[in-house]
């Protein structure tokens, strides 16, 4: 019998969204700041937690080596199953995709010529994007999906009813049902660790610092500097400038709290170039529904009029009168 997957940390009452903390950070290196005692009025913030501010991941795909240490650390900390499916034979990727048991997924993208004389590997550690405008949070009927004080999106396993609405609403294919708990599960950005001043397990385990964790404003500064560096190197080598940030600004669902430095089109990495929220479909769906209702109303009216005309024609014929113009005797 397989052990039950550990419930997400958000299943506890502490996962309820709370007001921004007034805690003062202790002077420590970026990404590992601890807090002093919470200020007055912030008793819900655990002592020693990270300050309640937007936190996230910046992933530099150019330094990912595909070691999968992030996958292992994520599974180990969250008590997720370590089993993998059948090998595809197409890649070194043995987890294939994000799902209810794989909250981290290292993608392997081969770009080689037919004769294998030249090319490159593209690798990316994928995870939930913790969108500023999250489609999963929009559609959840039970309130199981919440936004925490760190601006991250967390599923409370004990409130989830497994309806799967969030799976269809996520444009990134992040969420799936955990086969052990039968509830939707995904990355929590190690919410329980943040509440105890600990860095998320995946970024802590990353040996190349491909996965960077910290306050979003600091991550954006770091990422923009890295893009400038790579593009400057490409220009010096007479190569096209192609490094850019995916989800690093509000143009993509209001911004992604887990964003990426990429060197090719988003589709190459399996990312949608223009992800959409479910609410964006409401105007079109409403117009279609209204048009359909109007069409049915017109069809009903025409059908009703024809039936009445046939009845009048039948009555006239029974009385020996000639049918009026436009009337047909019902046969």
C-alpha positions as CSV (number, residue, x, y, z in Angstrom):
1,X,0.0,0.0,0.0
2,X,1.4,3.4,-0.9
3,X,1.5,6.0,1.8
4,X,-0.9,8.9,1.7
5,X,0.6,12.0,0.1
6,X,1.2,14.6,2.7
7,X,-1.4,17.3,2.7
8,X,-0.4,20.7,1.5
9,X,0.7,23.1,4.3
10,X,-2.2,25.3,3.4
11,X,-4.6,22.8,4.9
12,X,-4.1,24.3,8.3
13,X,-5.9,27.5,9.6
14,X,-2.7,29.4,9.3
15,X,-3.1,29.3,5.5
16,X,-5.9,31.9,5.7
17,X,-4.9,35.1,3.9
18,X,-3.8,37.6,6.4
19,X,-2.8,41.3,6.4
20,X,0.7,42.3,5.4
21,X,3.1,41.9,8.3
22,X,4.9,44.8,9.9
23,X,7.8,42.6,11.0
24,X,11.3,44.0,10.6
25,X,13.7,41.9,8.7
26,X,17.0,40.9,10.3
27,X,20.1,41.8,8.2
28,X,20.9,38.6,6.4
29,X,21.8,37.7,2.8
30,X,19.2,38.2,0.1
31,X,16.7,35.3,-0.1
32,X,17.3,34.1,3.5
33,X,16.1,37.0,5.6
34,X,14.7,36.2,9.0
35,X,12.3,38.4,10.9
36,X,12.2,39.8,14.4
37,X,9.2,39.5,16.6
38,X,6.1,40.6,14.6
39,X,4.9,44.2,15.2
40,X,1.8,44.9,17.2
41,X,-1.4,43.7,15.4
42,X,0.4,41.0,13.4
43,X,0.0,38.1,15.8
44,X,-1.1,35.8,13.0
45,X,2.4,35.9,11.5
46,X,4.5,33.2,13.1
47,X,7.6,34.4,14.8
48,X,10.7,33.9,12.6
49,X,8.6,33.9,9.4
50,X,9.7,35.7,6.2
51,X,8.2,39.2,6.0
52,X,4.7,39.2,4.5
53,X,5.6,40.5,1.0
54,X,5.4,39.2,-2.6
55,X,7.9,36.3,-2.8
56,X,8.7,34.0,-5.7
57,X,11.1,32.2,-8.0
58,X,13.3,33.5,-10.8
59,X,14.5,30.6,-13.0
60,X,17.6,31.2,-15.2
61,X,17.3,28.4,-17.7
62,X,20.7,29.0,-19.1
63,X,22.5,27.6,-16.1
64,X,20.2,24.6,-15.5
65,X,22.1,21.3,-15.8
66,X,19.1,19.0,-15.6
67,X,20.3,17.3,-12.4
68,X,16.7,17.1,-11.0
69,X,17.8,18.0,-7.5
70,X,14.9,20.3,-7.3
71,X,12.5,17.5,-8.2
72,X,13.9,15.2,-5.5
73,X,13.9,17.9,-2.9
74,X,10.3,18.9,-3.6
75,X,9.1,15.3,-3.3
76,X,11.1,14.7,-0.2
77,X,9.9,17.7,1.7
78,X,6.2,17.4,0.6
79,X,6.0,13.6,1.1
80,X,5.1,13.0,-2.6
81,X,5.5,9.7,-4.3
82,X,8.8,9.0,-5.9
83,X,7.6,6.6,-8.6
84,X,8.0,7.5,-12.3
85,X,6.1,6.2,-15.2
86,X,7.3,4.1,-18.1
87,X,10.4,5.6,-19.9
88,X,9.4,7.2,-23.2
89,X,12.7,6.6,-24.9
90,X,12.5,10.1,-26.4
91,X,14.4,12.0,-23.7
92,X,16.1,11.9,-20.4
93,X,13.0,13.4,-19.0
94,X,11.3,10.7,-16.9
95,X,8.6,12.7,-15.2
96,X,7.1,14.0,-18.5
97,X,4.9,16.8,-17.0
98,X,3.8,18.6,-13.9
99,X,0.9,16.8,-12.1
100,X,-0.5,16.0,-8.7
101,X,2.6,14.1,-7.7
102,X,5.3,16.0,-9.6
103,X,5.2,19.6,-8.5
104,X,8.6,20.3,-10.1
105,X,9.4,19.1,-13.6
106,X,12.8,19.5,-15.3
107,X,12.2,19.8,-19.1
108,X,14.8,18.5,-21.6
109,X,14.6,20.2,-25.0
110,X,17.0,18.9,-27.7
111,X,18.0,21.2,-30.5
112,X,20.4,19.4,-32.8
113,X,20.9,19.2,-36.5
114,X,20.0,16.0,-38.3
115,X,23.7,14.8,-38.4
116,X,24.1,15.7,-34.7
117,X,27.1,17.9,-35.7
118,X,25.8,20.9,-33.9
119,X,23.1,22.0,-31.5
120,X,22.3,22.6,-27.9
121,X,20.3,21.4,-24.9
122,X,17.6,23.6,-23.4
123,X,16.6,22.8,-19.9
124,X,14.1,24.3,-17.6
125,X,12.8,23.5,-14.2
126,X,9.1,24.1,-14.5
127,X,6.7,24.8,-11.6
128,X,3.5,26.6,-10.7
129,X,3.7,30.2,-11.8
130,X,1.7,31.6,-8.8
131,X,0.1,34.1,-11.2
132,X,-0.9,37.5,-10.0
133,X,-4.2,36.9,-11.8
134,X,-4.7,33.2,-11.3
135,X,-7.3,31.3,-13.3
136,X,-7.5,28.5,-10.8
137,X,-8.4,30.8,-8.0
138,X,-11.1,32.4,-10.2
139,X,-13.0,29.2,-10.7
140,X,-12.6,27.3,-7.4
141,X,-16.1,26.7,-6.1
142,X,-15.2,25.7,-2.6
143,X,-12.6,28.4,-1.6
144,X,-9.9,25.7,-1.4
145,X,-7.5,27.9,-3.4
146,X,-6.3,31.0,-1.6
147,X,-3.7,33.7,-2.0
148,X,-1.3,33.8,0.9
149,X,0.5,36.8,2.5
150,X,3.4,36.1,0.2
151,X,1.2,36.6,-2.9
152,X,1.5,32.9,-3.7
153,X,-1.4,30.6,-4.7
154,X,-2.0,27.6,-2.5
155,X,-4.6,24.7,-2.6
156,X,-6.0,23.7,0.8
157,X,-6.2,19.9,0.4
158,X,-8.8,19.5,3.2
159,X,-11.2,21.9,1.5
160,X,-10.7,20.7,-2.1
161,X,-13.6,18.5,-3.4
162,X,-11.7,17.3,-6.4
163,X,-14.1,19.0,-8.9
164,X,-11.2,19.6,-11.4
165,X,-12.4,23.1,-12.3
166,X,-8.9,24.5,-11.5
167,X,-7.3,21.9,-13.9
168,X,-9.2,23.3,-16.9
169,X,-8.7,26.9,-15.8
170,X,-4.9,26.8,-15.6
171,X,-3.3,27.8,-18.9
172,X,0.0,26.2,-18.0
173,X,-1.2,22.7,-17.2
174,X,0.2,22.9,-13.7
175,X,-2.6,21.3,-11.6
176,X,-3.6,17.7,-11.5
177,X,-5.4,15.3,-9.1
178,X,-3.2,13.5,-6.7
179,X,-4.1,9.8,-7.1
180,X,-3.6,9.1,-3.4
181,X,-5.7,11.9,-1.9
182,X,-8.0,12.5,-4.9
183,X,-7.6,16.2,-4.5
184,X,-6.0,18.8,-6.7
185,X,-2.4,19.5,-5.8
186,X,0.5,21.7,-7.0
187,X,3.5,23.6,-5.8
188,X,2.8,25.7,-2.6
189,X,6.1,27.5,-2.9
190,X,6.9,25.7,0.4
191,X,4.4,27.8,2.3
192,X,5.2,26.0,5.5
193,X,8.9,26.6,5.1
194,X,8.3,30.4,4.5
195,X,6.3,30.6,7.7
196,X,9.4,29.3,9.5
197,X,11.9,31.5,7.7
198,X,13.2,28.7,5.5
199,X,14.0,28.8,1.8
200,X,11.8,26.6,-0.4
201,X,13.3,23.1,-0.8
202,X,13.8,23.2,-4.5
203,X,15.8,26.4,-4.7
204,X,17.8,25.4,-1.6
205,X,18.8,22.2,-3.4
206,X,19.7,23.8,-6.8
207,X,23.5,23.5,-7.2
208,X,23.8,26.1,-10.0
209,X,21.4,28.7,-8.7
210,X,19.2,28.3,-11.7
211,X,16.3,28.6,-9.3
212,X,16.5,31.8,-7.3
213,X,14.1,32.6,-4.5
214,X,13.4,35.9,-2.7
215,X,11.3,39.1,-2.8
216,X,10.0,39.7,-6.3
217,X,11.5,43.2,-6.6
218,X,15.0,41.9,-5.9
219,X,14.4,38.9,-8.3
220,X,13.4,41.3,-11.1
221,X,16.6,43.4,-10.6
222,X,18.7,40.2,-10.7
223,X,16.9,38.9,-13.8
224,X,17.1,42.1,-15.8
225,X,20.8,42.4,-15.1
226,X,21.3,38.8,-16.3
227,X,19.3,39.5,-19.5
228,X,21.5,42.5,-20.3
229,X,24.6,40.5,-19.6
230,X,23.6,37.6,-21.9
231,X,22.5,39.9,-24.7
232,X,25.7,41.9,-24.5
233,X,27.7,38.7,-24.8
234,X,25.6,37.7,-27.8
235,X,26.2,41.1,-29.5
236,X,29.9,40.8,-28.9
237,X,29.9,37.3,-30.5
238,X,27.7,38.7,-33.4
239,X,24.8,36.5,-32.4
240,X,21.2,37.6,-32.3
241,X,20.0,39.0,-29.0
242,X,17.5,36.5,-27.7
243,X,17.5,36.3,-23.9
244,X,14.3,37.7,-22.4
245,X,12.1,37.2,-19.4
246,X,8.8,35.3,-19.6
247,X,6.3,36.5,-17.0
248,X,8.6,39.2,-15.7
249,X,6.1,42.0,-16.2
250,X,2.4,42.6,-15.8
251,X,1.6,41.9,-19.5
252,X,1.3,38.2,-18.7
253,X,-1.6,37.6,-16.3
254,X,-0.6,40.6,-14.3
255,X,2.9,39.1,-13.8
256,X,4.1,35.6,-12.8
257,X,5.5,35.2,-9.3
258,X,7.6,32.4,-10.8
259,X,9.1,33.8,-13.9
260,X,11.8,32.6,-16.3
261,X,14.8,33.7,-18.4
262,X,14.4,32.0,-21.8
263,X,16.6,32.0,-24.9
264,X,13.9,30.7,-27.4
265,X,10.2,31.1,-28.1
266,X,7.9,30.1,-25.2
267,X,6.4,27.4,-27.3
268,X,9.7,25.6,-27.4
269,X,9.6,25.3,-23.7
270,X,6.0,24.2,-23.7
271,X,4.8,27.5,-22.4
272,X,1.8,29.4,-23.9
273,X,2.8,32.7,-25.6
274,X,-0.4,34.4,-24.5
275,X,-2.1,32.6,-21.6
276,X,-5.7,33.6,-21.0
277,X,-7.9,33.7,-17.9
278,X,-11.3,31.9,-17.9
279,X,-12.9,35.3,-17.3
280,X,-11.7,36.5,-20.6
281,X,-14.0,34.0,-22.3
282,X,-17.1,35.4,-20.5
283,X,-18.0,38.2,-23.1
284,X,-17.7,35.9,-26.1
285,X,-19.6,33.1,-24.3
286,X,-22.3,35.6,-23.2
287,X,-22.7,36.9,-26.7
288,X,-22.9,33.4,-28.1
289,X,-25.4,32.4,-25.5
290,X,-27.5,35.5,-26.1
291,X,-27.4,34.9,-29.9
292,X,-28.4,31.3,-29.5
293,X,-31.3,32.2,-27.2
294,X,-32.5,34.9,-29.7
295,X,-32.3,32.4,-32.6
296,X,-34.3,29.8,-30.6
297,X,-36.9,32.4,-29.8
298,X,-37.3,33.4,-33.4
299,X,-37.5,29.7,-34.5
300,X,-40.1,29.1,-31.8
301,X,-42.2,32.1,-32.9
302,X,-42.1,30.9,-36.6
303,X,-43.0,27.4,-35.6
304,X,-45.9,28.6,-33.4
305,X,-47.3,30.8,-36.2
306,X,-47.1,28.0,-38.8
307,X,-49.0,25.7,-36.4
308,X,-51.7,28.2,-35.8
309,X,-52.1,28.9,-39.6
310,X,-52.4,25.2,-40.2
311,X,-55.1,25.0,-37.5
312,X,-57.1,27.8,-39.1
313,X,-56.8,26.2,-42.5
314,X,-58.0,22.9,-41.2
315,X,-61.0,24.6,-39.5
316,X,-62.0,26.5,-42.7
317,X,-61.8,23.3,-44.7
318,X,-64.0,21.5,-42.3
319,X,-66.6,24.3,-42.6
320,X,-66.4,24.1,-46.4
321,X,-64.7,27.5,-46.8
322,X,-61.8,28.2,-49.1
323,X,-58.4,28.6,-47.3
324,X,-57.3,32.2,-46.9
325,X,-54.2,33.4,-48.7
326,X,-51.1,31.9,-47.1
327,X,-53.0,29.1,-45.4
328,X,-52.5,25.4,-46.2
329,X,-54.9,22.6,-45.3
330,X,-53.2,20.2,-42.9
331,X,-53.1,16.8,-44.4
